[in-house]
């Protein structure tokens, strides 16, 4: 698994209209400018493609930050 910093940078690069330098592990991803369900789909697809982990709606509902998502991925890879 990549470090939390690398994960954050990779995920931030997926958001085309957001400055990646504004995203940190502590960022509440729902508070990202112009947040929509499209971003949720981007997160789910990114995690599936890069870490072979399937996130579901419950995972996103129970998480708030980029770090929360990272921790879910780690727990599902064990």
N, C-alpha and C positions, 0 to 999 in steps of 0.2 A: 504494500500500500504506500502511496505517496504521502509526503508530509501534509499537514493541514494547510500550510502556506502554499504549497504547490497545487493542492486541490482547489483552494480558493482562487488562485490565479487562473487555473485552467477553466474553472466554472465561469469566472468573470469574463473570460474571453468569449464565451458563448453568447453573452448578451450584447448584441450588436450596437445598440443605441445607448449604452451605459459606459462611462469611463471606468475601466477596470481598476484604476487606482482608488476608486471610492468604495470598493468591496473588500471587506476584511472578514476573518472568521466570525467575528462578533456581529456582523451585519444581519439585521433582521430582514430576511429576503422579501418579506411581504411589504416592507417599507421602501423597497427600491422604486425609484421614480418610474411612473407609468406601469407599475406592477399589474399583471393580468394573468389569466389562466394560461396564456401562451408561455409565460415564463415558467410556470409549474411544469408544463409539458417539456420545455427545454431542459429543466433540471432532471426530470425523469428519464428522458432520452439520453442525456449526457452520462448519467450514472450507469444506465444499462449498457451503453456502448463502451464506456471506458473501464468499468469495474465489474461488469457482469452481475450486477445486483438490481433486482426489480423493486423499485419503490412503489408504494401504493398511496392512495388518498389518505389513509389513516396515518402513514408515516409523515406525510406533509402536514396533516392536521395537528399532529403531536410535536411538531418541530417549529422553531422560529428562526434560528440562525443558520448560517452556512456551517458552523461547527456542529450543530445538531444533526444536520444531514450527513456530515462526515462521520460522526459517531454511529449513526444508523448503518452506514455502509460497513464500517468496521465490525459491528455486531453481527451483521448478516454474512460476513465473510468467514466468521469463525466456525 
